[in-house]
Protein backbone atom coordinates (compact mmCIF):
# COMPACT_ATOMS: atom_id res chain seq x y z
CA UNK A 1 0.00 0.00 0.00
CA UNK A 2 1.26 3.44 -0.90
CA UNK A 3 -0.54 6.68 -0.22
CA UNK A 4 0.90 10.09 -0.95
CA UNK A 5 -0.71 13.33 0.18
CA UNK A 6 0.63 16.76 -0.75
CA UNK A 7 -0.08 20.33 0.22
CA UNK A 8 1.53 23.76 -0.09
CA UNK A 9 1.50 26.06 2.91
CA UNK A 10 2.11 29.81 2.66
CA UNK A 11 4.23 30.17 5.78
CA UNK A 12 7.83 30.32 6.91
CA UNK A 13 9.62 26.97 6.58
CA UNK A 14 10.76 26.92 10.21
CA UNK A 15 7.20 27.52 11.46
CA UNK A 16 5.87 24.73 9.22
CA UNK A 17 8.52 22.27 10.38
CA UNK A 18 7.94 23.18 14.02
CA UNK A 19 4.17 22.71 13.74
CA UNK A 20 4.64 19.38 11.95
CA UNK A 21 7.19 18.05 14.44
CA UNK A 22 5.68 19.28 17.72
CA UNK A 23 2.98 16.64 17.59
CA UNK A 24 1.98 16.95 21.25
CA UNK A 25 0.21 20.20 20.22
CA UNK A 26 -1.78 18.57 17.42
CA UNK A 27 -4.94 17.89 19.48
CA UNK A 28 -5.18 21.64 20.18
CA UNK A 29 -4.84 22.66 16.52
CA UNK A 30 -6.24 19.64 14.65
CA UNK A 31 -9.84 18.77 15.53
CA UNK A 32 -9.59 15.14 14.38
CA UNK A 33 -6.74 14.26 16.79
CA UNK A 34 -7.94 12.70 20.06
CA UNK A 35 -4.54 12.67 21.76
CA UNK A 36 -0.79 12.48 21.20
CA UNK A 37 1.46 11.23 23.98
CA UNK A 38 5.21 10.95 24.14
CA UNK A 39 5.97 7.56 25.69
CA UNK A 40 9.76 7.83 25.53
CA UNK A 41 12.12 10.63 24.46
CA UNK A 42 15.04 9.63 22.25
CA UNK A 43 18.09 11.56 20.98
CA UNK A 44 16.62 12.10 17.48
CA UNK A 45 12.92 11.68 18.22
CA UNK A 46 10.54 9.76 20.41
CA UNK A 47 8.23 6.81 20.84
CA UNK A 48 4.75 8.34 20.48
CA UNK A 49 1.18 7.20 20.89
CA UNK A 50 -1.32 8.89 18.59
CA UNK A 51 -5.09 8.68 18.27
CA UNK A 52 -7.39 10.32 15.76
CA UNK A 53 -10.99 10.24 14.58
CA UNK A 54 -11.87 9.22 11.01
CA UNK A 55 -15.27 10.77 10.36
CA UNK A 56 -17.90 9.09 8.20
CA UNK A 57 -20.62 11.73 8.04
CA UNK A 58 -22.00 12.07 11.57
CA UNK A 59 -20.15 8.95 12.80
CA UNK A 60 -16.54 9.13 14.03
CA UNK A 61 -14.39 5.98 13.89
CA UNK A 62 -11.59 5.93 16.51
CA UNK A 63 -8.07 5.06 15.34
CA UNK A 64 -4.92 4.51 17.42
CA UNK A 65 -1.25 3.63 16.86
CA UNK A 66 2.23 3.84 18.40
CA UNK A 67 5.18 5.01 16.30
CA UNK A 68 8.91 5.45 16.54
CA UNK A 69 9.36 9.07 15.43
CA UNK A 70 12.62 10.43 14.03
CA UNK A 71 13.09 14.15 13.40
CA UNK A 72 15.80 15.43 11.06
CA UNK A 73 15.85 19.23 11.16
CA UNK A 74 18.64 19.65 8.60
CA UNK A 75 16.79 17.73 5.86
CA UNK A 76 13.34 18.84 7.10
CA UNK A 77 12.16 15.25 7.28
CA UNK A 78 10.05 13.52 9.91
CA UNK A 79 9.82 9.74 9.85
CA UNK A 80 7.54 7.36 11.66
CA UNK A 81 7.62 3.59 11.95
CA UNK A 82 4.33 2.26 13.30
CA UNK A 83 5.15 -0.37 15.94
CA UNK A 84 1.74 -0.98 17.57
CA UNK A 85 -1.83 -0.89 16.33
CA UNK A 86 -3.48 -2.24 13.20
CA UNK A 87 -0.94 -0.37 11.03
CA UNK A 88 2.10 -1.89 12.72
CA UNK A 89 4.97 -2.02 10.23
CA UNK A 90 3.86 1.09 8.31
CA UNK A 91 6.58 3.57 7.31
CA UNK A 92 5.68 7.24 7.08
CA UNK A 93 7.83 10.09 5.74
CA UNK A 94 7.08 13.80 5.88
CA UNK A 95 9.20 15.68 3.32
CA UNK A 96 9.25 19.47 3.26
CA UNK A 97 10.78 21.78 0.70
CA UNK A 98 10.79 25.57 0.53
CA UNK A 99 9.72 27.47 -2.53
CA UNK A 100 8.73 30.98 -3.51
CA UNK A 101 5.12 30.41 -2.39
CA UNK A 102 5.97 28.80 0.96
CA UNK A 103 6.52 25.17 1.90
CA UNK A 104 5.52 22.07 -0.04
CA UNK A 105 4.83 18.98 2.07
CA UNK A 106 4.73 15.44 0.75
CA UNK A 107 3.40 12.87 3.19
CA UNK A 108 4.11 9.27 2.17
CA UNK A 109 2.73 6.12 3.82
CA UNK A 110 4.10 2.67 2.80
CA UNK A 111 2.85 -0.62 4.20
CA UNK A 112 2.46 -4.26 3.24
CA UNK A 113 -0.78 -4.50 5.21
CA UNK A 114 -1.94 -6.32 8.31
CA UNK A 115 -0.86 -9.92 8.81
CA UNK A 116 -4.31 -11.27 8.07
CA UNK A 117 -4.36 -14.44 5.98
CA UNK A 118 -5.70 -13.97 2.46
CA UNK A 119 -7.32 -10.52 2.96
CA UNK A 120 -4.50 -8.51 4.59
CA UNK A 121 -3.11 -6.98 1.41
CA UNK A 122 -6.58 -6.31 0.00
CA UNK A 123 -7.67 -4.64 3.26
CA UNK A 124 -4.60 -2.38 3.15
CA UNK A 125 -4.95 -1.30 -0.48
CA UNK A 126 -8.75 -1.14 -0.74
CA UNK A 127 -9.83 0.15 2.68
CA UNK A 128 -7.15 1.05 5.23
CA UNK A 129 -4.93 3.07 2.87
CA UNK A 130 -7.43 5.05 0.82
CA UNK A 131 -10.14 5.40 3.47
CA UNK A 132 -8.35 5.63 6.81
CA UNK A 133 -4.73 6.62 6.12
CA UNK A 134 -5.54 9.11 3.36
CA UNK A 135 -8.60 10.34 5.27
CA UNK A 136 -6.55 11.21 8.35
CA UNK A 137 -3.40 12.39 6.50
CA UNK A 138 -5.32 14.77 4.24
CA UNK A 139 -7.13 16.26 7.27
CA UNK A 140 -3.81 16.64 9.10
CA UNK A 141 -2.21 18.53 6.21
CA UNK A 142 -5.29 20.70 5.61
CA UNK A 143 -5.52 21.46 9.34
CA UNK A 144 -1.86 22.45 9.57
CA UNK A 145 -2.27 24.66 6.49
CA UNK A 146 -5.34 26.40 7.94
CA UNK A 147 -3.65 26.89 11.32
CA UNK A 148 -0.36 28.24 9.92
CA UNK A 149 -1.91 30.47 7.28
CA UNK A 150 -4.46 31.85 9.75
CA UNK A 151 -1.65 32.65 12.21
CA UNK A 152 0.31 34.27 9.39
CA UNK A 153 -2.55 36.58 8.48
CA UNK A 154 -3.56 37.39 12.08
PyMOL commands that place a pseudoatom at each C-alpha (Angstrom):
pseudoatom trace, name=CA, resn=UNK, resi=1, chain=A, elem=C, hetatm=0, pos=[0.000, 0.000, 0.000]
pseudoatom trace, name=CA, resn=UNK, resi=2, chain=A, elem=C, hetatm=0, pos=[1.262, 3.436, -0.895]
pseudoatom trace, name=CA, resn=UNK, resi=3, chain=A, elem=C, hetatm=0, pos=[-0.541, 6.681, -0.221]
pseudoatom trace, name=CA, resn=UNK, resi=4, chain=A, elem=C, hetatm=0, pos=[0.903, 10.094, -0.953]
pseudoatom trace, name=CA, resn=UNK, resi=5, chain=A, elem=C, hetatm=0, pos=[-0.714, 13.330, 0.184]
pseudoatom trace, name=CA, resn=UNK, resi=6, chain=A, elem=C, hetatm=0, pos=[0.628, 16.756, -0.750]
pseudoatom trace, name=CA, resn=UNK, resi=7, chain=A, elem=C, hetatm=0, pos=[-0.079, 20.327, 0.223]
pseudoatom trace, name=CA, resn=UNK, resi=8, chain=A, elem=C, hetatm=0, pos=[1.529, 23.760, -0.094]
pseudoatom trace, name=CA, resn=UNK, resi=9, chain=A, elem=C, hetatm=0, pos=[1.499, 26.059, 2.910]
pseudoatom trace, name=CA, resn=UNK, resi=10, chain=A, elem=C, hetatm=0, pos=[2.106, 29.807, 2.662]
pseudoatom trace, name=CA, resn=UNK, resi=11, chain=A, elem=C, hetatm=0, pos=[4.228, 30.173, 5.785]
pseudoatom trace, name=CA, resn=UNK, resi=12, chain=A, elem=C, hetatm=0, pos=[7.831, 30.319, 6.912]
pseudoatom trace, name=CA, resn=UNK, resi=13, chain=A, elem=C, hetatm=0, pos=[9.624, 26.969, 6.578]
pseudoatom trace, name=CA, resn=UNK, resi=14, chain=A, elem=C, hetatm=0, pos=[10.757, 26.922, 10.209]
pseudoatom trace, name=CA, resn=UNK, resi=15, chain=A, elem=C, hetatm=0, pos=[7.197, 27.516, 11.459]
pseudoatom trace, name=CA, resn=UNK, resi=16, chain=A, elem=C, hetatm=0, pos=[5.868, 24.734, 9.225]
pseudoatom trace, name=CA, resn=UNK, resi=17, chain=A, elem=C, hetatm=0, pos=[8.524, 22.271, 10.384]
pseudoatom trace, name=CA, resn=UNK, resi=18, chain=A, elem=C, hetatm=0, pos=[7.944, 23.179, 14.025]
pseudoatom trace, name=CA, resn=UNK, resi=19, chain=A, elem=C, hetatm=0, pos=[4.166, 22.708, 13.740]
pseudoatom trace, name=CA, resn=UNK, resi=20, chain=A, elem=C, hetatm=0, pos=[4.636, 19.381, 11.952]
pseudoatom trace, name=CA, resn=UNK, resi=21, chain=A, elem=C, hetatm=0, pos=[7.187, 18.048, 14.441]
pseudoatom trace, name=CA, resn=UNK, resi=22, chain=A, elem=C, hetatm=0, pos=[5.679, 19.280, 17.722]
pseudoatom trace, name=CA, resn=UNK, resi=23, chain=A, elem=C, hetatm=0, pos=[2.979, 16.639, 17.590]
pseudoatom trace, name=CA, resn=UNK, resi=24, chain=A, elem=C, hetatm=0, pos=[1.982, 16.953, 21.249]
pseudoatom trace, name=CA, resn=UNK, resi=25, chain=A, elem=C, hetatm=0, pos=[0.212, 20.196, 20.218]
pseudoatom trace, name=CA, resn=UNK, resi=26, chain=A, elem=C, hetatm=0, pos=[-1.784, 18.574, 17.415]
pseudoatom trace, name=CA, resn=UNK, resi=27, chain=A, elem=C, hetatm=0, pos=[-4.940, 17.886, 19.479]
pseudoatom trace, name=CA, resn=UNK, resi=28, chain=A, elem=C, hetatm=0, pos=[-5.178, 21.644, 20.180]
pseudoatom trace, name=CA, resn=UNK, resi=29, chain=A, elem=C, hetatm=0, pos=[-4.836, 22.665, 16.518]
pseudoatom trace, name=CA, resn=UNK, resi=30, chain=A, elem=C, hetatm=0, pos=[-6.235, 19.638, 14.646]
pseudoatom trace, name=CA, resn=UNK, resi=31, chain=A, elem=C, hetatm=0, pos=[-9.839, 18.775, 15.532]
pseudoatom trace, name=CA, resn=UNK, resi=32, chain=A, elem=C, hetatm=0, pos=[-9.590, 15.138, 14.381]
pseudoatom trace, name=CA, resn=UNK, resi=33, chain=A, elem=C, hetatm=0, pos=[-6.741, 14.257, 16.787]
pseudoatom trace, name=CA, resn=UNK, resi=34, chain=A, elem=C, hetatm=0, pos=[-7.945, 12.705, 20.056]
pseudoatom trace, name=CA, resn=UNK, resi=35, chain=A, elem=C, hetatm=0, pos=[-4.545, 12.667, 21.764]
pseudoatom trace, name=CA, resn=UNK, resi=36, chain=A, elem=C, hetatm=0, pos=[-0.793, 12.481, 21.201]
pseudoatom trace, name=CA, resn=UNK, resi=37, chain=A, elem=C, hetatm=0, pos=[1.458, 11.227, 23.980]
pseudoatom trace, name=CA, resn=UNK, resi=38, chain=A, elem=C, hetatm=0, pos=[5.214, 10.952, 24.140]
pseudoatom trace, name=CA, resn=UNK, resi=39, chain=A, elem=C, hetatm=0, pos=[5.967, 7.562, 25.688]
pseudoatom trace, name=CA, resn=UNK, resi=40, chain=A, elem=C, hetatm=0, pos=[9.760, 7.826, 25.530]
pseudoatom trace, name=CA, resn=UNK, resi=41, chain=A, elem=C, hetatm=0, pos=[12.115, 10.633, 24.462]
pseudoatom trace, name=CA, resn=UNK, resi=42, chain=A, elem=C, hetatm=0, pos=[15.039, 9.631, 22.249]
pseudoatom trace, name=CA, resn=UNK, resi=43, chain=A, elem=C, hetatm=0, pos=[18.091, 11.561, 20.977]
pseudoatom trace, name=CA, resn=UNK, resi=44, chain=A, elem=C, hetatm=0, pos=[16.621, 12.101, 17.483]
pseudoatom trace, name=CA, resn=UNK, resi=45, chain=A, elem=C, hetatm=0, pos=[12.920, 11.683, 18.219]
pseudoatom trace, name=CA, resn=UNK, resi=46, chain=A, elem=C, hetatm=0, pos=[10.537, 9.759, 20.407]
pseudoatom trace, name=CA, resn=UNK, resi=47, chain=A, elem=C, hetatm=0, pos=[8.230, 6.810, 20.841]
pseudoatom trace, name=CA, resn=UNK, resi=48, chain=A, elem=C, hetatm=0, pos=[4.754, 8.336, 20.485]
pseudoatom trace, name=CA, resn=UNK, resi=49, chain=A, elem=C, hetatm=0, pos=[1.176, 7.204, 20.891]
pseudoatom trace, name=CA, resn=UNK, resi=50, chain=A, elem=C, hetatm=0, pos=[-1.319, 8.894, 18.595]
pseudoatom trace, name=CA, resn=UNK, resi=51, chain=A, elem=C, hetatm=0, pos=[-5.089, 8.676, 18.268]
pseudoatom trace, name=CA, resn=UNK, resi=52, chain=A, elem=C, hetatm=0, pos=[-7.391, 10.324, 15.757]
pseudoatom trace, name=CA, resn=UNK, resi=53, chain=A, elem=C, hetatm=0, pos=[-10.989, 10.241, 14.578]
pseudoatom trace, name=CA, resn=UNK, resi=54, chain=A, elem=C, hetatm=0, pos=[-11.870, 9.225, 11.009]
pseudoatom trace, name=CA, resn=UNK, resi=55, chain=A, elem=C, hetatm=0, pos=[-15.274, 10.769, 10.364]
pseudoatom trace, name=CA, resn=UNK, resi=56, chain=A, elem=C, hetatm=0, pos=[-17.899, 9.092, 8.196]
pseudoatom trace, name=CA, resn=UNK, resi=57, chain=A, elem=C, hetatm=0, pos=[-20.623, 11.731, 8.037]
pseudoatom trace, name=CA, resn=UNK, resi=58, chain=A, elem=C, hetatm=0, pos=[-21.997, 12.073, 11.575]
pseudoatom trace, name=CA, resn=UNK, resi=59, chain=A, elem=C, hetatm=0, pos=[-20.152, 8.949, 12.800]
pseudoatom trace, name=CA, resn=UNK, resi=60, chain=A, elem=C, hetatm=0, pos=[-16.537, 9.128, 14.029]
pseudoatom trace, name=CA, resn=UNK, resi=61, chain=A, elem=C, hetatm=0, pos=[-14.386, 5.982, 13.889]
pseudoatom trace, name=CA, resn=UNK, resi=62, chain=A, elem=C, hetatm=0, pos=[-11.589, 5.935, 16.512]
pseudoatom trace, name=CA, resn=UNK, resi=63, chain=A, elem=C, hetatm=0, pos=[-8.074, 5.063, 15.344]
pseudoatom trace, name=CA, resn=UNK, resi=64, chain=A, elem=C, hetatm=0, pos=[-4.924, 4.514, 17.418]
pseudoatom trace, name=CA, resn=UNK, resi=65, chain=A, elem=C, hetatm=0, pos=[-1.255, 3.627, 16.856]
pseudoatom trace, name=CA, resn=UNK, resi=66, chain=A, elem=C, hetatm=0, pos=[2.233, 3.841, 18.398]
pseudoatom trace, name=CA, resn=UNK, resi=67, chain=A, elem=C, hetatm=0, pos=[5.180, 5.012, 16.302]
pseudoatom trace, name=CA, resn=UNK, resi=68, chain=A, elem=C, hetatm=0, pos=[8.907, 5.453, 16.540]
pseudoatom trace, name=CA, resn=UNK, resi=69, chain=A, elem=C, hetatm=0, pos=[9.358, 9.071, 15.431]
pseudoatom trace, name=CA, resn=UNK, resi=70, chain=A, elem=C, hetatm=0, pos=[12.622, 10.432, 14.027]
pseudoatom trace, name=CA, resn=UNK, resi=71, chain=A, elem=C, hetatm=0, pos=[13.087, 14.151, 13.398]
pseudoatom trace, name=CA, resn=UNK, resi=72, chain=A, elem=C, hetatm=0, pos=[15.803, 15.431, 11.060]
pseudoatom trace, name=CA, resn=UNK, resi=73, chain=A, elem=C, hetatm=0, pos=[15.847, 19.231, 11.163]
pseudoatom trace, name=CA, resn=UNK, resi=74, chain=A, elem=C, hetatm=0, pos=[18.638, 19.649, 8.596]
pseudoatom trace, name=CA, resn=UNK, resi=75, chain=A, elem=C, hetatm=0, pos=[16.788, 17.726, 5.864]
pseudoatom trace, name=CA, resn=UNK, resi=76, chain=A, elem=C, hetatm=0, pos=[13.338, 18.836, 7.096]
pseudoatom trace, name=CA, resn=UNK, resi=77, chain=A, elem=C, hetatm=0, pos=[12.159, 15.245, 7.283]
pseudoatom trace, name=CA, resn=UNK, resi=78, chain=A, elem=C, hetatm=0, pos=[10.049, 13.523, 9.907]
pseudoatom trace, name=CA, resn=UNK, resi=79, chain=A, elem=C, hetatm=0, pos=[9.817, 9.741, 9.850]
pseudoatom trace, name=CA, resn=UNK, resi=80, chain=A, elem=C, hetatm=0, pos=[7.538, 7.358, 11.655]
pseudoatom trace, name=CA, resn=UNK, resi=81, chain=A, elem=C, hetatm=0, pos=[7.625, 3.585, 11.946]
pseudoatom trace, name=CA, resn=UNK, resi=82, chain=A, elem=C, hetatm=0, pos=[4.332, 2.260, 13.305]
pseudoatom trace, name=CA, resn=UNK, resi=83, chain=A, elem=C, hetatm=0, pos=[5.147, -0.370, 15.942]
pseudoatom trace, name=CA, resn=UNK, resi=84, chain=A, elem=C, hetatm=0, pos=[1.742, -0.979, 17.574]
pseudoatom trace, name=CA, resn=UNK, resi=85, chain=A, elem=C, hetatm=0, pos=[-1.830, -0.887, 16.330]
pseudoatom trace, name=CA, resn=UNK, resi=86, chain=A, elem=C, hetatm=0, pos=[-3.477, -2.241, 13.198]
pseudoatom trace, name=CA, resn=UNK, resi=87, chain=A, elem=C, hetatm=0, pos=[-0.937, -0.368, 11.030]
pseudoatom trace, name=CA, resn=UNK, resi=88, chain=A, elem=C, hetatm=0, pos=[2.099, -1.893, 12.724]
pseudoatom trace, name=CA, resn=UNK, resi=89, chain=A, elem=C, hetatm=0, pos=[4.971, -2.015, 10.231]
pseudoatom trace, name=CA, resn=UNK, resi=90, chain=A, elem=C, hetatm=0, pos=[3.859, 1.093, 8.312]
pseudoatom trace, name=CA, resn=UNK, resi=91, chain=A, elem=C, hetatm=0, pos=[6.582, 3.572, 7.314]
pseudoatom trace, name=CA, resn=UNK, resi=92, chain=A, elem=C, hetatm=0, pos=[5.683, 7.240, 7.079]
pseudoatom trace, name=CA, resn=UNK, resi=93, chain=A, elem=C, hetatm=0, pos=[7.825, 10.086, 5.741]
pseudoatom trace, name=CA, resn=UNK, resi=94, chain=A, elem=C, hetatm=0, pos=[7.076, 13.799, 5.877]
pseudoatom trace, name=CA, resn=UNK, resi=95, chain=A, elem=C, hetatm=0, pos=[9.204, 15.684, 3.324]
pseudoatom trace, name=CA, resn=UNK, resi=96, chain=A, elem=C, hetatm=0, pos=[9.248, 19.475, 3.265]
pseudoatom trace, name=CA, resn=UNK, resi=97, chain=A, elem=C, hetatm=0, pos=[10.783, 21.779, 0.702]
pseudoatom trace, name=CA, resn=UNK, resi=98, chain=A, elem=C, hetatm=0, pos=[10.792, 25.566, 0.534]
pseudoatom trace, name=CA, resn=UNK, resi=99, chain=A, elem=C, hetatm=0, pos=[9.721, 27.467, -2.531]
pseudoatom trace, name=CA, resn=UNK, resi=100, chain=A, elem=C, hetatm=0, pos=[8.729, 30.977, -3.511]
pseudoatom trace, name=CA, resn=UNK, resi=101, chain=A, elem=C, hetatm=0, pos=[5.124, 30.414, -2.385]
pseudoatom trace, name=CA, resn=UNK, resi=102, chain=A, elem=C, hetatm=0, pos=[5.966, 28.796, 0.958]
pseudoatom trace, name=CA, resn=UNK, resi=103, chain=A, elem=C, hetatm=0, pos=[6.519, 25.169, 1.896]
pseudoatom trace, name=CA, resn=UNK, resi=104, chain=A, elem=C, hetatm=0, pos=[5.518, 22.069, -0.040]
pseudoatom trace, name=CA, resn=UNK, resi=105, chain=A, elem=C, hetatm=0, pos=[4.835, 18.982, 2.067]
pseudoatom trace, name=CA, resn=UNK, resi=106, chain=A, elem=C, hetatm=0, pos=[4.730, 15.440, 0.754]
pseudoatom trace, name=CA, resn=UNK, resi=107, chain=A, elem=C, hetatm=0, pos=[3.399, 12.870, 3.190]
pseudoatom trace, name=CA, resn=UNK, resi=108, chain=A, elem=C, hetatm=0, pos=[4.110, 9.273, 2.174]
pseudoatom trace, name=CA, resn=UNK, resi=109, chain=A, elem=C, hetatm=0, pos=[2.727, 6.116, 3.816]
pseudoatom trace, name=CA, resn=UNK, resi=110, chain=A, elem=C, hetatm=0, pos=[4.099, 2.669, 2.795]
pseudoatom trace, name=CA, resn=UNK, resi=111, chain=A, elem=C, hetatm=0, pos=[2.847, -0.616, 4.203]
pseudoatom trace, name=CA, resn=UNK, resi=112, chain=A, elem=C, hetatm=0, pos=[2.462, -4.257, 3.245]
pseudoatom trace, name=CA, resn=UNK, resi=113, chain=A, elem=C, hetatm=0, pos=[-0.781, -4.500, 5.212]
pseudoatom trace, name=CA, resn=UNK, resi=114, chain=A, elem=C, hetatm=0, pos=[-1.943, -6.321, 8.315]
pseudoatom trace, name=CA, resn=UNK, resi=115, chain=A, elem=C, hetatm=0, pos=[-0.864, -9.917, 8.812]
pseudoatom trace, name=CA, resn=UNK, resi=116, chain=A, elem=C, hetatm=0, pos=[-4.307, -11.268, 8.073]
pseudoatom trace, name=CA, resn=UNK, resi=117, chain=A, elem=C, hetatm=0, pos=[-4.358, -14.442, 5.983]
pseudoatom trace, name=CA, resn=UNK, resi=118, chain=A, elem=C, hetatm=0, pos=[-5.702, -13.972, 2.458]
pseudoatom trace, name=CA, resn=UNK, resi=119, chain=A, elem=C, hetatm=0, pos=[-7.316, -10.523, 2.959]
pseudoatom trace, name=CA, resn=UNK, resi=120, chain=A, elem=C, hetatm=0, pos=[-4.499, -8.508, 4.589]
pseudoatom trace, name=CA, resn=UNK, resi=121, chain=A, elem=C, hetatm=0, pos=[-3.109, -6.976, 1.405]
pseudoatom trace, name=CA, resn=UNK, resi=122, chain=A, elem=C, hetatm=0, pos=[-6.576, -6.310, 0.004]
pseudoatom trace, name=CA, resn=UNK, resi=123, chain=A, elem=C, hetatm=0, pos=[-7.673, -4.641, 3.259]
pseudoatom trace, name=CA, resn=UNK, resi=124, chain=A, elem=C, hetatm=0, pos=[-4.604, -2.379, 3.150]
pseudoatom trace, name=CA, resn=UNK, resi=125, chain=A, elem=C, hetatm=0, pos=[-4.945, -1.301, -0.483]
pseudoatom trace, name=CA, resn=UNK, resi=126, chain=A, elem=C, hetatm=0, pos=[-8.752, -1.137, -0.739]
pseudoatom trace, name=CA, resn=UNK, resi=127, chain=A, elem=C, hetatm=0, pos=[-9.827, 0.155, 2.678]
pseudoatom trace, name=CA, resn=UNK, resi=128, chain=A, elem=C, hetatm=0, pos=[-7.150, 1.049, 5.232]
pseudoatom trace, name=CA, resn=UNK, resi=129, chain=A, elem=C, hetatm=0, pos=[-4.931, 3.074, 2.871]
pseudoatom trace, name=CA, resn=UNK, resi=130, chain=A, elem=C, hetatm=0, pos=[-7.429, 5.050, 0.818]
pseudoatom trace, name=CA, resn=UNK, resi=131, chain=A, elem=C, hetatm=0, pos=[-10.142, 5.398, 3.468]
pseudoatom trace, name=CA, resn=UNK, resi=132, chain=A, elem=C, hetatm=0, pos=[-8.352, 5.628, 6.814]
pseudoatom trace, name=CA, resn=UNK, resi=133, chain=A, elem=C, hetatm=0, pos=[-4.727, 6.625, 6.118]
pseudoatom trace, name=CA, resn=UNK, resi=134, chain=A, elem=C, hetatm=0, pos=[-5.538, 9.115, 3.362]
pseudoatom trace, name=CA, resn=UNK, resi=135, chain=A, elem=C, hetatm=0, pos=[-8.596, 10.338, 5.275]
pseudoatom trace, name=CA, resn=UNK, resi=136, chain=A, elem=C, hetatm=0, pos=[-6.547, 11.211, 8.353]
pseudoatom trace, name=CA, resn=UNK, resi=137, chain=A, elem=C, hetatm=0, pos=[-3.401, 12.394, 6.504]
pseudoatom trace, name=CA, resn=UNK, resi=138, chain=A, elem=C, hetatm=0, pos=[-5.318, 14.772, 4.240]
pseudoatom trace, name=CA, resn=UNK, resi=139, chain=A, elem=C, hetatm=0, pos=[-7.129, 16.261, 7.267]
pseudoatom trace, name=CA, resn=UNK, resi=140, chain=A, elem=C, hetatm=0, pos=[-3.813, 16.635, 9.099]
pseudoatom trace, name=CA, resn=UNK, resi=141, chain=A, elem=C, hetatm=0, pos=[-2.209, 18.529, 6.210]
pseudoatom trace, name=CA, resn=UNK, resi=142, chain=A, elem=C, hetatm=0, pos=[-5.285, 20.700, 5.613]
pseudoatom trace, name=CA, resn=UNK, resi=143, chain=A, elem=C, hetatm=0, pos=[-5.518, 21.457, 9.342]
pseudoatom trace, name=CA, resn=UNK, resi=144, chain=A, elem=C, hetatm=0, pos=[-1.858, 22.455, 9.573]
pseudoatom trace, name=CA, resn=UNK, resi=145, chain=A, elem=C, hetatm=0, pos=[-2.268, 24.658, 6.491]
pseudoatom trace, name=CA, resn=UNK, resi=146, chain=A, elem=C, hetatm=0, pos=[-5.339, 26.397, 7.945]
pseudoatom trace, name=CA, resn=UNK, resi=147, chain=A, elem=C, hetatm=0, pos=[-3.649, 26.888, 11.315]
pseudoatom trace, name=CA, resn=UNK, resi=148, chain=A, elem=C, hetatm=0, pos=[-0.360, 28.238, 9.917]
pseudoatom trace, name=CA, resn=UNK, resi=149, chain=A, elem=C, hetatm=0, pos=[-1.914, 30.474, 7.278]
pseudoatom trace, name=CA, resn=UNK, resi=150, chain=A, elem=C, hetatm=0, pos=[-4.464, 31.855, 9.748]
pseudoatom trace, name=CA, resn=UNK, resi=151, chain=A, elem=C, hetatm=0, pos=[-1.654, 32.652, 12.215]
pseudoatom trace, name=CA, resn=UNK, resi=152, chain=A, elem=C, hetatm=0, pos=[0.312, 34.273, 9.391]
pseudoatom trace, name=CA, resn=UNK, resi=153, chain=A, elem=C, hetatm=0, pos=[-2.550, 36.585, 8.481]
pseudoatom trace, name=CA, resn=UNK, resi=154, chain=A, elem=C, hetatm=0, pos=[-3.562, 37.390, 12.078]
for i in range(1, 154): cmd.bond("trace and resi %d" % i, "trace and resi %d" % (i + 1))
show_as sticks, trace
zoom trace
